[in-house]
Amino acid sequence: MRAVECGTCGNQVLCEKFSPAHTQVQWTDEAAEVCPRIREKVAAGVLSARVRSCGELRDSIDAAVALGLLEVGGA
């Protein structure tokens, strides 16, 4: 797994890309505390375990793949 930092909130997650469509994300901190998008959803009553990600984090992961910092195939 490789560290990827969200370009919006600065939260760092660990990622692995098994295919273009399959990404494993492991939060290194409590997501509802560090990610403003997830915090908003939790404040609205959604369980944090039900919030899969946010668009900004997805964009940051895609950028890491495009820059070659995160390889598809788990390498």
CYANA upper distance limits for C-alpha pairs under 8 A (distance plus 0.5 A):
  1 MET  CA     14 LEU  CA      6.14
  1 MET  CA     15 CYS  CA      5.66
  1 MET  CA     16 GLU  CA      5.50
  1 MET  CA     74 GLY  CA      7.92
  2 ARG  CA     14 LEU  CA      5.73
  2 ARG  CA     15 CYS  CA      5.77
  2 ARG  CA     16 GLU  CA      6.99
  2 ARG  CA     70 LEU  CA      7.18
  3 ALA  CA     12 GLN  CA      6.94
  3 ALA  CA     13 VAL  CA      6.16
  3 ALA  CA     14 LEU  CA      4.96
  3 ALA  CA     15 CYS  CA      6.76
  4 VAL  CA     12 GLN  CA      6.09
  4 VAL  CA     13 VAL  CA      5.97
  4 VAL  CA     14 LEU  CA      6.59
  4 VAL  CA     15 CYS  CA      7.20
  4 VAL  CA     60 SER  CA      7.79
  4 VAL  CA     61 ILE  CA      7.05
  4 VAL  CA     64 ALA  CA      7.61
  5 GLU  CA     10 GLY  CA      6.08
  5 GLU  CA     11 ASN  CA      6.06
  5 GLU  CA     12 GLN  CA      4.75
  5 GLU  CA     13 VAL  CA      6.88
  5 GLU  CA     57 LEU  CA      8.36
  5 GLU  CA     60 SER  CA      7.44
  6 CYS  CA     10 GLY  CA      5.31
  6 CYS  CA     11 ASN  CA      5.82
  6 CYS  CA     12 GLN  CA      6.77
  6 CYS  CA     13 VAL  CA      8.46
  6 CYS  CA     56 GLU  CA      7.20
  6 CYS  CA     57 LEU  CA      5.57
  6 CYS  CA     60 SER  CA      5.95
  6 CYS  CA     61 ILE  CA      8.31
  7 GLY  CA     56 GLU  CA      7.49
  7 GLY  CA     57 LEU  CA      7.74
  7 GLY  CA     60 SER  CA      6.35
  8 THR  CA     56 GLU  CA      6.83
  8 THR  CA     57 LEU  CA      8.23
  9 CYS  CA     34 VAL  CA      7.96
  9 CYS  CA     35 CYS  CA      6.82
  9 CYS  CA     36 PRO  CA      7.76
 11 ASN  CA     34 VAL  CA      6.76
 11 ASN  CA     35 CYS  CA      7.24
 12 GLN  CA     27 TRP  CA      7.80
 12 GLN  CA     28 THR  CA      7.09
 13 VAL  CA     25 VAL  CA      7.03
 13 VAL  CA     26 GLN  CA      6.20
 13 VAL  CA     27 TRP  CA      5.27
 13 VAL  CA     28 THR  CA      6.02
 14 LEU  CA     25 VAL  CA      6.22
 14 LEU  CA     26 GLN  CA      5.51
 14 LEU  CA     27 TRP  CA      6.96
 14 LEU  CA     28 THR  CA      7.58
 15 CYS  CA     23 THR  CA      7.37
 15 CYS  CA     24 GLN  CA      6.02
 15 CYS  CA     25 VAL  CA      5.17
 15 CYS  CA     26 GLN  CA      6.89
 15 CYS  CA     61 ILE  CA      8.42
 15 CYS  CA     70 LEU  CA      8.34
 16 GLU  CA     23 THR  CA      6.30
 16 GLU  CA     24 GLN  CA      5.67
 16 GLU  CA     25 VAL  CA      7.30
 16 GLU  CA     70 LEU  CA      7.84
 16 GLU  CA     71 GLU  CA      8.34
 16 GLU  CA     72 VAL  CA      8.19
 16 GLU  CA     73 GLY  CA      8.47
 16 GLU  CA     74 GLY  CA      5.83
 17 LYS  CA     22 HIS  CA      6.52
 17 LYS  CA     23 THR  CA      5.06
 17 LYS  CA     24 GLN  CA      6.90
 17 LYS  CA     70 LEU  CA      7.78
 17 LYS  CA     71 GLU  CA      7.02
 17 LYS  CA     72 VAL  CA      5.26
 17 LYS  CA     73 GLY  CA      6.24
 17 LYS  CA     74 GLY  CA      5.65
 18 PHE  CA     22 HIS  CA      5.97
 18 PHE  CA     23 THR  CA      6.70
 18 PHE  CA     24 GLN  CA      8.27
 18 PHE  CA     72 VAL  CA      6.21
 18 PHE  CA     73 GLY  CA      4.93
 18 PHE  CA     74 GLY  CA      5.62
 19 SER  CA     23 THR  CA      7.63
 19 SER  CA     72 VAL  CA      5.98
 19 SER  CA     73 GLY  CA      6.19
 20 PRO  CA     72 VAL  CA      6.98
 27 TRP  CA     31 ALA  CA      7.05
 29 ASP  CA     33 GLU  CA      8.26
 29 ASP  CA     34 VAL  CA      7.61
 30 GLU  CA     34 VAL  CA      7.04
 31 ALA  CA     35 CYS  CA      6.11
 31 ALA  CA     38 ILE  CA      7.13
 31 ALA  CA     39 ARG  CA      8.01
 31 ALA  CA     48 SER  CA      7.93
 32 ALA  CA     36 PRO  CA      7.85
 32 ALA  CA     38 ILE  CA      5.82
 32 ALA  CA     39 ARG  CA      4.94
 32 ALA  CA     42 VAL  CA      7.25
 32 ALA  CA     48 SER  CA      6.87
 33 GLU  CA     39 ARG  CA      6.83
 34 VAL  CA     39 ARG  CA      8.10
 35 CYS  CA     39 ARG  CA      6.51
 36 PRO  CA     40 GLU  CA      6.62
 37 ARG  CA     41 LYS  CA      7.11
 37 ARG  CA     54 CYS  CA      6.83
 38 ILE  CA     42 VAL  CA      6.70
 38 ILE  CA     48 SER  CA      7.62
 38 ILE  CA     51 VAL  CA      7.11
 38 ILE  CA     53 SER  CA      7.85
 38 ILE  CA     54 CYS  CA      7.49
 39 ARG  CA     43 ALA  CA      6.57
 40 GLU  CA     44 ALA  CA      6.82
 41 LYS  CA     45 GLY  CA      7.09
 41 LYS  CA     46 VAL  CA      6.09
 41 LYS  CA     48 SER  CA      8.29
 41 LYS  CA     51 VAL  CA      8.05
 42 VAL  CA     46 VAL  CA      5.22
 42 VAL  CA     47 LEU  CA      6.35
 42 VAL  CA     48 SER  CA      6.30
 46 VAL  CA     50 ARG  CA      7.31
 46 VAL  CA     51 VAL  CA      7.81
 47 LEU  CA     51 VAL  CA      7.48
 53 SER  CA     57 LEU  CA      7.32
 53 SER  CA     58 ARG  CA      7.74
 54 CYS  CA     58 ARG  CA      6.83
 55 GLY  CA     59 ASP  CA      6.63
 56 GLU  CA     60 SER  CA      6.75
 57 LEU  CA     61 ILE  CA      6.72
 58 ARG  CA     62 ASP  CA      6.68
 59 ASP  CA     63 ALA  CA      6.60
 60 SER  CA     64 ALA  CA      6.70
 61 ILE  CA     65 VAL  CA      6.87
 61 ILE  CA     70 LEU  CA      8.27
 62 ASP  CA     66 ALA  CA      6.71
 63 ALA  CA     67 LEU  CA      6.62
 64 ALA  CA     68 GLY  CA      6.67
 64 ALA  CA     69 LEU  CA      5.48
 64 ALA  CA     70 LEU  CA      5.91
 65 VAL  CA     69 LEU  CA      6.32
 65 VAL  CA     70 LEU  CA      5.18
 65 VAL  CA     71 GLU  CA      6.38
 65 VAL  CA     72 VAL  CA      7.73
 70 LEU  CA     75 ALA  CA      8.35
 71 GLU  CA     75 ALA  CA      6.22
